[in-house]
Amino acid sequence: MEQSTISVVHGLESIAMPRVKADSKKTDKKLSVKKGAVSKSKKEKAAKDPNKPKRPASAFFVFMEEFRAQFKEKNPGNNSVAAVGKAGGDKWKSLSDAEKLPYQQKAQQRKAEYEKNMKAYNKKLSEGPKEEEEESDKSKSEVNDNDEDEDGSGEEEDDE
């Protein structure tokens, strides 16, 4: 390791302090991240429940639902999502509180419905799954398809 001195002015005095040049390889090893390491949030991400109610749209997004239709009528050739979003944001900012009120009321209604659905969803989760509901829709349809085949309405089976 190399040593050199730096003079540091402290107040009126000048003090000579040794400057140590660190070994860069050692520091790089300490600071580097293991290539194979993956953070826990990416590794152990919880699967989303498809039965969980979706969060309600805010007043702005309720407004945007209506605004998109109007914007597409006025600008049929414009397919840019960014342009629609920018125009919608500008229009929303220009609206007065009285003009925003119907959208805010719709958002409140959706929020109340969402909270009601979440209570029912959480109650259903706390009760635990019932045996009938454990099967997915796909497996039920496959079971029904098999039942139809057994009735003779489907493909013919060879009994040789």
LINBELQUI-V927548 format. One record per helix or strand. SS is the DSSP state (H for helix, E for strand). FROM is the first residue (numbers start at 1). TO is the last residue. If there is no record, write none. Layout:
ss = {SS SS}
from = {FROM FROM}
to = {TO TO}
This chain:
ss = {E E H H H H H H H}
from = {3 13 24 40 59 81 97 132 137}
to = {10 20 31 43 74 94 127 134 151}
